[in-house]
Amino acid sequence: MSASSTSPASGENQPPTATDPLAWRRHLPAPASAAAGINEACDAWDAVSDSLCDADGWPLDDEVYADGKVKRDAAAWKHAEVFLDHGPEVLAGVRAAADGPDYVEGPISDDLRRLHGIDTTLARAHQLRHEWDQVMALMDGSQPGSLQLYQERAEEHRNSEGWHYAHELSYQGPALVRAGEYLVGPAEAEQPAQTQRARVALTRSTPGARSVPPASPPAPPVANPAAPARHRGRS
């Protein structure tokens, strides 16, 4: 391997990820699917949670309501883990490909601002997964019956803690994917950046093209975006 690094033709034999500065584009479908999955879990919960509460928003049956949240959290965390596996690659690629004007104005300026704080979201979600792995390692020698019981409880706790990060990614994820798709466009078409970006801007600026919350200014990060009063905001 060290000899090939000095060979003039070494680039021809290296895998694409070693030479392609846009190799991160291959990861784009995964965070796109993950963000959609988190939103589906949210929507599924919102569709039934009203019926589980009284007029003041309090659960009619605490156990039934809690079970619903457990299912929501589990579904959302499953997709958040997909984002952990692929999102950092896309985030690094987007930041490397975006230039100054992209942040100031243009079709992805709002999306780039929405990414303010995504590093913290990913880092804390990654730490939560690391802690889960440590717990599983400690349980490795447990009896099968005890292992299943402890694993279920630990899993429920992890998913509950991870809901906040999954909810953050449900907003930040689509912004990251849109920015990535936009930045990849010029390279794939092999056209000058300004020409291709102008063309993409026409399609992305049409009314109703985005159904996402308004972008916040590049000020101090908001720990948790405003959520519907009774459902997503309830921890």
N, C-alpha and C positions, 0 to 999 in steps of 0.2 A: 504493500500500500504506500509506503514512504517513497519507493522508487518511482511510482506512477506520478507522484506530485511534481517530479522534476521533468517528466517527459513532456515534449511539446504537444503531443496528441492526447495527453491524459484526460482532457475534458470530454473526449469522445466516448471514453469508457466509463465515465462516472455516472451514477444514477442521476435522474433529472433534479432531484431535490438538492443535489450538491452544486448545481450550476444554474438552475433556473431561479431568478430572483422573484418570480411570481408563482413558485411552487405552492405557496399558501392557498392559491385559488382552488386547488383540489379539495381543500377542507371546507369550502363555502357551503356545500349542500348540507353538511352535518349540523352546524349551528343554526342554519335556516330551519331545518326540520325540528331541531330541539326547541327553538323559540316558539314555533308553531305548536309543538306538543305541550309546552307549559301553558300557553294561552288556552288550548283545548281543555286542559285540566281545570283551569280557572273558570272557563265558561260552563263546563259541566257542573261544577260546584255551585256557581251562581244560579244555574237553572233550577236547582232544587232547594237551595238554602233558605229562600224566602218562605217556602212552605213549611220549613222546620222551625220557624220563629213566630212569635206573637206580633201584635201590632207595634210594639215598642222595640222589636228586634232581639228579644231574648229567646233562647232556645226553648221550645215546648218540651223537649226531651233531651236532657244533657247528654245521655249516652248515645242516642241516635245522631245527634249533632256532632259529637266528638268522633264517632265512627266515620261520618262523612268527611270531616277534615283529615282524618288519618289517610283515607283513600286519596284525597286530593294531594296531600303532601307527598305520598309515595309516588304518585304519577308524575308530579312536578319534579321531584328529585331525580327520578330516572332520566328525564330529559336534561336536567341540569348537569348530570355527569357526562352526557354526550358533549355538552358545551365545554366542559372542563377539558375533555380530550382533544377538541379541535379549535375551540375559540381562541386560545392564546396564539396559535399559529396565524389565524386570520387577523387578529388584532395587531400583531407585530408587522404583518404584511401591509395592512392598511396604513399604519403609521409611517412605514418606510416609503410607500407609494404616494401618499398625499403630500402636497406641497402647501406653501403658505397661503396662496389664494383660495385653496380648497376650504381652509378653515375660516376665511373671512367672508366669502360670498360664494354663490354658486349652488348647484343642486344638492350637494352633500354637506354644506356647512352646518345645517341644523343637525344632521345625523352625527357629524363629528363632535359637535357640542354635547350631544346626548351620551357620548361615550365617556364623558367626564365622570370618573368614579368607578368605571368598570374594572379597573385594576384591583381596587379594594374588594369588589364583589367576587371576582375570580379568586383572589388570594384567600379570602375567608372561606369560600366554598371549598377550595382545595384543602385548606387546613382541616375543615370538618371531615372531608373524606379521609384524610390522613389519620385523624383521630379514630375514625371508624375502623380503619385497617388495623390500628394498634389494639383496639378492643377485641377484634376478631382473633388477632394473634394471641392475646392473653387467654382467650376462651378455647384455644385449640385443644387443650387437654381435658376439657370438661366432658362429663357423661353426656351421651346423646340427648336424653330428656332435658337435662339442665341447659345444654347448649342451645337447644331450640327455643326454650323459654327466654333465656337471656338475649339471644340473638334477636328475637321478635321485639323485645322491649328496647334494646339498643337501636334497632333499625327504626322503630317508631320515633325514638328521641332524635335520631339523626335527621330523619325526614322532616320532623317538626322544626328543628333548628334550621334546616336547609330551605324551608319554604320562603323565608325572607330573601335569600339569595336567588332562588329560582324566580321569585316575583320580580326582582330587580332585572334579571336577565330577560324576562318577558318583554321589557321595554328596551333595554340596551341591545339585546340580541338582534332584533330586526334592523335597528339603526346600523349596527356593525355590518350586517349582511348587505344592506343597501349600499353602504359606502364601498364595501369590497367589490360588489358587482359592478358598480360604476367605474371604479379604478381599474378593474381588470379589462373592461371593454376596449380601451384604446390599444392595449398590448395585443389582445387577441385579434383585433382587426388589422394590426400593423399599420395604423394610420397615425398622423400627427396628433398629439394629445389635444390640442385646442379644437381641431375639427371634430374629433370623436366626442369630446365632452360637450360640445355645443349640441350635437345631435341627441345625445342621451338626455341633456337638459330639457329638450323639447318634450320628450315622452314623460319625464318625471315631474314636470311642472304642470301637467294637466290637472284640472279640478278632480278631486276625489281619488287621486293616485295614491295617497297615503292616508291610512286611518290610524294615526298614532298621536299621542298627546303632544301639545306644543313643546318646542324645545326650550329648555331653560337657558339663560345666558351663561357664559363661561365664568360663573362666580363660584363660591365654595360649593362643593358637591352636596346634593341633597341625599340624606341617608336612605330615604324611602319615598318614592314618588307617591303622590296622592292616590289613594285607592278608594273604591266604592265603600260607602260607610259601613255596610254590614257584612260584606263577604271577604274580599281579598285583604282588606285591612285588618281583619280579625286574626289575631295570632293564636 
